[in-house]
Amino acid sequence: SGQHRKHGTVGEESMDADLVLVAAGYTRDTHEAILHGARGLMPGGDAEGKRWTVGRDYKVQFEEGKVSSDAGIWLQGCNESTHG
């Protein structure tokens, strides 16, 4: 927490809750299902097991010449294996 980072201490907090979820180990690949119908546009074609490539700017990489250079799809975190 911010408190721990600033002071090196951990406080205590109590709250009433109906449900607490702690999630870890999930796969961030929602974009694979969303873009399934466009797999023929991916670099290398629609090869079995091939996954979409995403640039550092989160732009989905398409096969050169298959999508206009002024068009694109940008992802918002669903492909980040280091987040979550």
Biopython code that builds the backbone (N, CA, C, O; Angstrom):
import numpy as np
from Bio.PDB.StructureBuilder import StructureBuilder

atoms = [
    (1, "SER", "N", (0.834, -1.191, 0.000)),
    (1, "SER", "CA", (0.000, 0.000, 0.000)),
    (1, "SER", "C", (0.871, 1.243, 0.000)),
    (1, "SER", "O", (2.080, 1.166, 0.217)),
    (2, "GLY", "N", (0.252, 2.380, -0.243)),
    (2, "GLY", "CA", (0.976, 3.642, -0.196)),
    (2, "GLY", "C", (1.547, 3.926, 1.182)),
    (2, "GLY", "O", (2.645, 4.469, 1.295)),
    (3, "GLN", "N", (0.821, 3.568, 2.226)),
    (3, "GLN", "CA", (1.271, 3.766, 3.609)),
    (3, "GLN", "C", (2.544, 2.968, 3.860)),
    (3, "GLN", "O", (3.490, 3.487, 4.451)),
    (4, "HIS", "N", (2.579, 1.726, 3.423)),
    (4, "HIS", "CA", (3.756, 0.877, 3.622)),
    (4, "HIS", "C", (4.945, 1.418, 2.848)),
    (4, "HIS", "O", (6.064, 1.436, 3.361)),
    (5, "ARG", "N", (4.718, 1.851, 1.643)),
    (5, "ARG", "CA", (5.816, 2.385, 0.830)),
    (5, "ARG", "C", (6.409, 3.652, 1.438)),
    (5, "ARG", "O", (7.624, 3.851, 1.419)),
    (6, "LYS", "N", (5.556, 4.492, 1.967)),
    (6, "LYS", "CA", (6.019, 5.771, 2.510)),
    (6, "LYS", "C", (6.694, 5.611, 3.865)),
    (6, "LYS", "O", (7.732, 6.222, 4.115)),
    (7, "HIS", "N", (6.106, 4.785, 4.751)),
    (7, "HIS", "CA", (6.591, 4.706, 6.126)),
    (7, "HIS", "C", (7.216, 3.366, 6.490)),
    (7, "HIS", "O", (7.813, 3.243, 7.560)),
    (8, "GLY", "N", (7.096, 2.361, 5.632)),
    (8, "GLY", "CA", (7.642, 1.045, 5.933)),
    (8, "GLY", "C", (6.854, 0.285, 6.981)),
    (8, "GLY", "O", (7.345, -0.690, 7.550)),
    (9, "THR", "N", (5.638, 0.726, 7.236)),
    (9, "THR", "CA", (4.788, 0.063, 8.225)),
    (9, "THR", "C", (3.508, -0.421, 7.555)),
    (9, "THR", "O", (3.126, 0.055, 6.486)),
    (10, "VAL", "N", (2.877, -1.348, 8.190)),
    (10, "VAL", "CA", (1.611, -1.853, 7.683)),
    (10, "VAL", "C", (0.552, -1.582, 8.738)),
    (10, "VAL", "O", (0.704, -1.960, 9.899)),
    (11, "GLY", "N", (-0.508, -0.932, 8.328)),
    (11, "GLY", "CA", (-1.598, -0.646, 9.247)),
    (11, "GLY", "C", (-2.607, -1.782, 9.251)),
    (11, "GLY", "O", (-2.440, -2.790, 8.564)),
    (12, "GLU", "N", (-3.631, -1.600, 10.021)),
    (12, "GLU", "CA", (-4.682, -2.599, 10.109)),
    (12, "GLU", "C", (-5.993, -1.936, 9.775)),
    (12, "GLU", "O", (-6.258, -0.810, 10.197)),
    (13, "GLU", "N", (-6.819, -2.637, 9.013)),
    (13, "GLU", "CA", (-8.116, -2.109, 8.616)),
    (13, "GLU", "C", (-9.136, -3.222, 8.730)),
    (13, "GLU", "O", (-8.854, -4.364, 8.368)),
    (14, "SER", "N", (-10.305, -2.904, 9.225)),
    (14, "SER", "CA", (-11.393, -3.871, 9.333)),
    (14, "SER", "C", (-12.556, -3.387, 8.489)),
    (14, "SER", "O", (-12.822, -2.189, 8.393)),
    (15, "MET", "N", (-13.246, -4.346, 7.875)),
    (15, "MET", "CA", (-14.439, -3.983, 7.103)),
    (15, "MET", "C", (-15.377, -5.172, 7.057)),
    (15, "MET", "O", (-14.955, -6.324, 7.159)),
    (16, "ASP", "N", (-16.650, -4.874, 6.901)),
    (16, "ASP", "CA", (-17.649, -5.917, 6.695)),
    (16, "ASP", "C", (-17.774, -6.148, 5.197)),
    (16, "ASP", "O", (-17.861, -5.196, 4.422)),
    (17, "ALA", "N", (-17.784, -7.411, 4.789)),
    (17, "ALA", "CA", (-17.904, -7.734, 3.367)),
    (17, "ALA", "C", (-18.704, -9.012, 3.207)),
    (17, "ALA", "O", (-18.614, -9.929, 4.023)),
    (18, "ASP", "N", (-19.480, -9.055, 2.151)),
    (18, "ASP", "CA", (-20.221, -10.266, 1.827)),
    (18, "ASP", "C", (-19.364, -11.253, 1.053)),
    (18, "ASP", "O", (-19.598, -12.461, 1.106)),
    (19, "LEU", "N", (-18.383, -10.747, 0.340)),
    (19, "LEU", "CA", (-17.558, -11.599, -0.497)),
    (19, "LEU", "C", (-16.199, -10.938, -0.725)),
    (19, "LEU", "O", (-16.120, -9.737, -0.981)),
    (20, "VAL", "N", (-15.155, -11.716, -0.632)),
    (20, "VAL", "CA", (-13.815, -11.241, -0.957)),
    (20, "VAL", "C", (-13.240, -12.190, -1.996)),
    (20, "VAL", "O", (-13.201, -13.401, -1.781)),
    (21, "LEU", "N", (-12.796, -11.644, -3.120)),
    (21, "LEU", "CA", (-12.187, -12.445, -4.177)),
    (21, "LEU", "C", (-10.706, -12.104, -4.268)),
    (21, "LEU", "O", (-10.330, -10.933, -4.325)),
    (22, "VAL", "N", (-9.891, -13.115, -4.280)),
    (22, "VAL", "CA", (-8.464, -12.935, -4.513)),
    (22, "VAL", "C", (-8.153, -13.766, -5.745)),
    (22, "VAL", "O", (-8.290, -14.990, -5.727)),
    (23, "ALA", "N", (-7.734, -13.101, -6.815)),
    (23, "ALA", "CA", (-7.530, -13.808, -8.083)),
    (23, "ALA", "C", (-6.073, -13.704, -8.514)),
    (23, "ALA", "O", (-5.465, -12.635, -8.465)),
    (24, "ALA", "N", (-5.543, -14.814, -8.927)),
    (24, "ALA", "CA", (-4.179, -14.849, -9.465)),
    (24, "ALA", "C", (-4.082, -16.030, -10.422)),
    (24, "ALA", "O", (-4.850, -16.987, -10.330)),
    (25, "GLY", "N", (-3.142, -15.948, -11.327)),
    (25, "GLY", "CA", (-2.903, -17.054, -12.226)),
    (25, "GLY", "C", (-3.822, -17.111, -13.426)),
    (25, "GLY", "O", (-3.854, -18.128, -14.119)),
    (26, "TYR", "N", (-4.565, -16.066, -13.694)),
    (26, "TYR", "CA", (-5.434, -16.067, -14.852)),
    (26, "TYR", "C", (-4.642, -15.705, -16.107)),
    (26, "TYR", "O", (-3.539, -15.165, -16.022)),
    (27, "THR", "N", (-5.205, -16.003, -17.250)),
    (27, "THR", "CA", (-4.544, -15.741, -18.521)),
    (27, "THR", "C", (-5.138, -14.498, -19.159)),
    (27, "THR", "O", (-6.356, -14.361, -19.273)),
    (28, "ARG", "N", (-4.258, -13.595, -19.572)),
    (28, "ARG", "CA", (-4.707, -12.348, -20.202)),
    (28, "ARG", "C", (-4.714, -12.527, -21.715)),
    (28, "ARG", "O", (-3.783, -12.099, -22.397)),
    (29, "ASP", "N", (-5.756, -13.154, -22.236)),
    (29, "ASP", "CA", (-5.809, -13.385, -23.678)),
    (29, "ASP", "C", (-7.193, -13.141, -24.276)),
    (29, "ASP", "O", (-7.555, -13.746, -25.284)),
    (30, "THR", "N", (-7.951, -12.266, -23.659)),
    (30, "THR", "CA", (-9.288, -11.959, -24.152)),
    (30, "THR", "C", (-9.255, -11.509, -25.609)),
    (30, "THR", "O", (-10.171, -11.800, -26.379)),
    (31, "HIS", "N", (-8.196, -10.800, -25.979)),
    (31, "HIS", "CA", (-8.101, -10.304, -27.353)),
    (31, "HIS", "C", (-8.053, -11.441, -28.372)),
    (31, "HIS", "O", (-8.476, -11.256, -29.513)),
    (32, "GLU", "N", (-7.550, -12.610, -27.985)),
    (32, "GLU", "CA", (-7.506, -13.748, -28.913)),
    (32, "GLU", "C", (-8.921, -14.137, -29.340)),
    (32, "GLU", "O", (-9.164, -14.390, -30.520)),
    (33, "ALA", "N", (-9.847, -14.185, -28.397)),
    (33, "ALA", "CA", (-11.237, -14.528, -28.721)),
    (33, "ALA", "C", (-11.920, -13.392, -29.481)),
    (33, "ALA", "O", (-12.658, -13.632, -30.437)),
    (34, "ILE", "N", (-11.674, -12.164, -29.055)),
    (34, "ILE", "CA", (-12.304, -11.008, -29.705)),
    (34, "ILE", "C", (-11.892, -10.922, -31.173)),
    (34, "ILE", "O", (-12.719, -10.620, -32.033)),
    (35, "LEU", "N", (-10.617, -11.187, -31.461)),
    (35, "LEU", "CA", (-10.077, -11.048, -32.815)),
    (35, "LEU", "C", (-10.108, -12.357, -33.617)),
    (35, "LEU", "O", (-9.525, -12.435, -34.699)),
    (36, "HIS", "N", (-10.777, -13.369, -33.096)),
    (36, "HIS", "CA", (-10.790, -14.679, -33.753)),
    (36, "HIS", "C", (-11.203, -14.597, -35.230)),
    (36, "HIS", "O", (-10.591, -15.245, -36.079)),
    (37, "GLY", "N", (-12.213, -13.821, -35.533)),
    (37, "GLY", "CA", (-12.702, -13.700, -36.903)),
    (37, "GLY", "C", (-11.756, -12.991, -37.850)),
    (37, "GLY", "O", (-11.948, -13.041, -39.065)),
    (38, "ALA", "N", (-10.738, -12.331, -37.319)),
    (38, "ALA", "CA", (-9.772, -11.597, -38.145)),
    (38, "ALA", "C", (-8.423, -12.311, -38.245)),
    (38, "ALA", "O", (-7.450, -11.730, -38.726)),
    (39, "ARG", "N", (-8.360, -13.553, -37.798)),
    (39, "ARG", "CA", (-7.082, -14.281, -37.768)),
    (39, "ARG", "C", (-6.423, -14.384, -39.143)),
    (39, "ARG", "O", (-5.200, -14.506, -39.222)),
    (40, "GLY", "N", (-7.183, -14.340, -40.201)),
    (40, "GLY", "CA", (-6.607, -14.366, -41.544)),
    (40, "GLY", "C", (-5.796, -13.126, -41.870)),
    (40, "GLY", "O", (-5.072, -13.102, -42.865)),
    (41, "LEU", "N", (-5.907, -12.091, -41.040)),
    (41, "LEU", "CA", (-5.157, -10.848, -41.242)),
    (41, "LEU", "C", (-3.859, -10.808, -40.433)),
    (41, "LEU", "O", (-3.068, -9.876, -40.579)),
    (42, "MET", "N", (-3.638, -11.805, -39.586)),
    (42, "MET", "CA", (-2.445, -11.774, -38.724)),
    (42, "MET", "C", (-1.195, -12.166, -39.514)),
    (42, "MET", "O", (-1.289, -12.905, -40.494)),
    (43, "PRO", "N", (-0.032, -11.679, -39.095)),
    (43, "PRO", "CA", (1.211, -12.050, -39.776)),
    (43, "PRO", "C", (1.383, -13.566, -39.779)),
    (43, "PRO", "O", (1.247, -14.221, -38.745)),
    (44, "GLY", "N", (1.679, -14.104, -40.936)),
    (44, "GLY", "CA", (1.865, -15.546, -41.039)),
    (44, "GLY", "C", (0.581, -16.313, -41.286)),
    (44, "GLY", "O", (0.603, -17.537, -41.412)),
    (45, "GLY", "N", (-0.524, -15.613, -41.356)),
    (45, "GLY", "CA", (-1.792, -16.280, -41.635)),
    (45, "GLY", "C", (-2.421, -16.921, -40.413)),
    (45, "GLY", "O", (-2.018, -16.673, -39.277)),
    (46, "ASP", "N", (-3.399, -17.733, -40.670)),
    (46, "ASP", "CA", (-4.204, -18.346, -39.620)),
    (46, "ASP", "C", (-3.633, -19.702, -39.194)),
    (46, "ASP", "O", (-4.357, -20.698, -39.198)),
    (47, "ALA", "N", (-2.368, -19.757, -38.833)),
    (47, "ALA", "CA", (-1.720, -21.013, -38.434)),
    (47, "ALA", "C", (-2.231, -21.475, -37.073)),
    (47, "ALA", "O", (-2.473, -20.660, -36.183)),
    (48, "GLU", "N", (-2.393, -22.778, -36.922)),
    (48, "GLU", "CA", (-2.858, -23.376, -35.670)),
    (48, "GLU", "C", (-1.932, -22.981, -34.521)),
    (48, "GLU", "O", (-0.712, -23.098, -34.644)),
    (49, "GLY", "N", (-2.498, -22.513, -33.407)),
    (49, "GLY", "CA", (-1.718, -22.171, -32.223)),
    (49, "GLY", "C", (-1.040, -20.816, -32.269)),
    (49, "GLY", "O", (-0.446, -20.390, -31.279)),
    (50, "LYS", "N", (-1.117, -20.137, -33.394)),
    (50, "LYS", "CA", (-0.485, -18.817, -33.525)),
    (50, "LYS", "C", (-1.279, -17.791, -32.728)),
    (50, "LYS", "O", (-2.509, -17.820, -32.687)),
    (51, "ARG", "N", (-0.540, -16.887, -32.098)),
    (51, "ARG", "CA", (-1.181, -15.851, -31.290)),
    (51, "ARG", "C", (-0.892, -14.489, -31.905)),
    (51, "ARG", "O", (0.091, -14.315, -32.626)),
    (52, "TRP", "N", (-1.749, -13.539, -31.616)),
    (52, "TRP", "CA", (-1.582, -12.179, -32.124)),
    (52, "TRP", "C", (-0.324, -11.547, -31.545)),
    (52, "TRP", "O", (0.031, -11.786, -30.391)),
    (53, "THR", "N", (0.334, -10.749, -32.352)),
    (53, "THR", "CA", (1.477, -9.958, -31.915)),
    (53, "THR", "C", (0.976, -8.541, -31.654)),
    (53, "THR", "O", (0.193, -7.991, -32.429)),
    (54, "VAL", "N", (1.440, -7.965, -30.554)),
    (54, "VAL", "CA", (1.014, -6.622, -30.175)),
    (54, "VAL", "C", (2.260, -5.768, -29.973)),
    (54, "VAL", "O", (3.199, -6.189, -29.297)),
    (55, "GLY", "N", (2.274, -4.562, -30.559)),
    (55, "GLY", "CA", (3.417, -3.671, -30.443)),
    (55, "GLY", "C", (3.489, -2.999, -29.081)),
    (55, "GLY", "O", (2.570, -3.102, -28.268)),
    (56, "ARG", "N", (4.595, -2.312, -28.850)),
    (56, "ARG", "CA", (4.786, -1.601, -27.579)),
    (56, "ARG", "C", (3.748, -0.520, -27.348)),
    (56, "ARG", "O", (3.493, -0.128, -26.209)),
    (57, "ASP", "N", (3.146, -0.038, -28.433)),
    (57, "ASP", "CA", (2.085, 0.973, -28.319)),
    (57, "ASP", "C", (0.702, 0.320, -28.189)),
    (57, "ASP", "O", (-0.320, 1.000, -28.284)),
    (58, "TYR", "N", (0.678, -1.019, -27.969)),
    (58, "TYR", "CA", (-0.543, -1.813, -27.797)),
    (58, "TYR", "C", (-1.343, -1.984, -29.081)),
    (58, "TYR", "O", (-2.493, -2.421, -29.046)),
    (59, "LYS", "N", (-0.740, -1.642, -30.208)),
    (59, "LYS", "CA", (-1.408, -1.803, -31.497)),
    (59, "LYS", "C", (-1.239, -3.246, -31.978)),
    (59, "LYS", "O", (-0.136, -3.791, -31.976)),
    (60, "VAL", "N", (-2.350, -3.846, -32.388)),
    (60, "VAL", "CA", (-2.335, -5.203, -32.918)),
    (60, "VAL", "C", (-1.588, -5.182, -34.259)),
    (60, "VAL", "O", (-1.826, -4.317, -35.102)),
    (61, "GLN", "N", (-0.695, -6.135, -34.437)),
    (61, "GLN", "CA", (0.098, -6.213, -35.664)),
    (61, "GLN", "C", (-0.627, -7.065, -36.693)),
    (61, "GLN", "O", (-0.946, -8.226, -36.439)),
    (62, "PHE", "N", (-0.885, -6.474, -37.862)),
    (62, "PHE", "CA", (-1.514, -7.178, -38.966)),
    (62, "PHE", "C", (-0.479, -7.473, -40.038)),
    (62, "PHE", "O", (0.572, -6.834, -40.087)),
    (63, "GLU", "N", (-0.775, -8.440, -40.897)),
    (63, "GLU", "CA", (0.079, -8.756, -42.037)),
    (63, "GLU", "C", (0.201, -7.505, -42.901)),
    (63, "GLU", "O", (-0.796, -6.840, -43.183)),
    (64, "GLU", "N", (1.408, -7.193, -43.316)),
    (64, "GLU", "CA", (1.646, -5.994, -44.109)),
    (64, "GLU", "C", (0.792, -6.010, -45.373)),
    (64, "GLU", "O", (0.743, -7.005, -46.096)),
    (65, "GLY", "N", (0.124, -4.891, -45.621)),
    (65, "GLY", "CA", (-0.687, -4.740, -46.812)),
    (65, "GLY", "C", (-2.123, -5.237, -46.687)),
    (65, "GLY", "O", (-2.928, -5.000, -47.588)),
    (66, "LYS", "N", (-2.462, -5.914, -45.606)),
    (66, "LYS", "CA", (-3.828, -6.440, -45.461)),
    (66, "LYS", "C", (-4.775, -5.450, -44.791)),
    (66, "LYS", "O", (-5.993, -5.558, -44.933)),
    (67, "VAL", "N", (-4.217, -4.486, -44.060)),
    (67, "VAL", "CA", (-5.024, -3.479, -43.375)),
    (67, "VAL", "C", (-4.426, -2.116, -43.707)),
    (67, "VAL", "O", (-3.205, -1.963, -43.716)),
    (68, "SER", "N", (-5.254, -1.151, -43.975)),
    (68, "SER", "CA", (-4.793, 0.188, -44.304)),
    (68, "SER", "C", (-3.869, 0.726, -43.207)),
    (68, "SER", "O", (-4.106, 0.495, -42.021)),
    (69, "SER", "N", (-2.832, 1.432, -43.605)),
    (69, "SER", "CA", (-1.853, 1.939, -42.628)),
    (69, "SER", "C", (-2.447, 2.954, -41.659)),
    (69, "SER", "O", (-1.896, 3.168, -40.579)),
    (70, "ASP", "N", (-3.569, 3.587, -42.027)),
    (70, "ASP", "CA", (-4.194, 4.552, -41.122)),
    (70, "ASP", "C", (-5.312, 3.924, -40.284)),
    (70, "ASP", "O", (-6.081, 4.638, -39.639)),
    (71, "ALA", "N", (-5.401, 2.604, -40.292)),
    (71, "ALA", "CA", (-6.391, 1.891, -39.485)),
    (71, "ALA", "C", (-5.658, 1.006, -38.487)),
    (71, "ALA", "O", (-4.483, 0.690, -38.675)),
    (72, "GLY", "N", (-6.340, 0.613, -37.443)),
    (72, "GLY", "CA", (-5.701, -0.268, -36.484)),
    (72, "GLY", "C", (-6.605, -0.601, -35.319)),
    (72, "GLY", "O", (-7.696, -0.052, -35.160)),
    (73, "ILE", "N", (-6.108, -1.526, -34.506)),
    (73, "ILE", "CA", (-6.774, -1.915, -33.268)),
    (73, "ILE", "C", (-5.737, -1.793, -32.167)),
    (73, "ILE", "O", (-4.635, -2.329, -32.284)),
    (74, "TRP", "N", (-6.089, -1.088, -31.095)),
    (74, "TRP", "CA", (-5.214, -0.949, -29.939)),
    (74, "TRP", "C", (-5.878, -1.616, -28.746)),
    (74, "TRP", "O", (-7.074, -1.444, -28.515)),
    (75, "LEU", "N", (-5.116, -2.360, -28.010)),
    (75, "LEU", "CA", (-5.644, -3.080, -26.851)),
    (75, "LEU", "C", (-5.403, -2.284, -25.583)),
    (75, "LEU", "O", (-4.469, -1.486, -25.511)),
    (76, "GLN", "N", (-6.237, -2.499, -24.591)),
    (76, "GLN", "CA", (-6.103, -1.786, -23.329)),
    (76, "GLN", "C", (-5.855, -2.766, -22.190)),
    (76, "GLN", "O", (-6.714, -2.969, -21.332)),
    (77, "GLY", "N", (-4.661, -3.374, -22.193)),
    (77, "GLY", "CA", (-4.244, -4.181, -21.072)),
    (77, "GLY", "C", (-4.592, -5.668, -21.096)),
    (77, "GLY", "O", (-4.007, -6.447, -20.344)),
    (78, "CYS", "N", (-5.532, -6.072, -21.943)),
    (78, "CYS", "CA", (-5.955, -7.469, -21.914)),
    (78, "CYS", "C", (-4.857, -8.419, -22.383)),
    (78, "CYS", "O", (-4.968, -9.629, -22.187)),
    (79, "ASN", "N", (-3.811, -7.898, -22.993)),
    (79, "ASN", "CA", (-2.716, -8.725, -23.477)),
    (79, "ASN", "C", (-1.491, -8.677, -22.574)),
    (79, "ASN", "O", (-0.481, -9.310, -22.883)),
    (80, "GLU", "N", (-1.552, -7.946, -21.466)),
    (80, "GLU", "CA", (-0.408, -7.742, -20.582)),
    (80, "GLU", "C", (-0.246, -8.896, -19.606)),
    (80, "GLU", "O", (-0.999, -9.003, -18.638)),
    (81, "SER", "N", (0.716, -9.746, -19.851)),
    (81, "SER", "CA", (0.923, -10.882, -18.946)),
    (81, "SER", "C", (1.539, -10.445, -17.617)),
    (81, "SER", "O", (1.541, -11.215, -16.657)),
    (82, "THR", "N", (2.061, -9.220, -17.550)),
    (82, "THR", "CA", (2.692, -8.744, -16.315)),
    (82, "THR", "C", (1.737, -7.944, -15.447)),
    (82, "THR", "O", (2.127, -7.495, -14.369)),
    (83, "HIS", "N", (0.507, -7.752, -15.879)),
    (83, "HIS", "CA", (-0.453, -6.957, -15.114)),
    (83, "HIS", "C", (-1.483, -7.863, -14.463)),
    (83, "HIS", "O", (-1.712, -8.982, -14.921)),
    (84, "GLY", "N", (-2.086, -7.393, -13.420)),
    (84, "GLY", "CA", (-3.154, -8.135, -12.774)),
    (84, "GLY", "C", (-2.731, -8.553, -11.416)),
    (84, "GLY", "O", (-3.499, -9.197, -10.701)),
]
sb = StructureBuilder()
sb.init_structure("model")
sb.init_model(0)
sb.init_chain("A")
sb.init_seg("    ")
for serial, (resi, resn, name, xyz) in enumerate(atoms, 1):
    if name == "N":
        sb.init_residue(resn, " ", resi, " ")
    sb.init_atom(name, np.array(xyz, "f"), 0.0, 1.0, " ", f" {name:<3s}", serial, name[0])
structure = sb.get_structure()
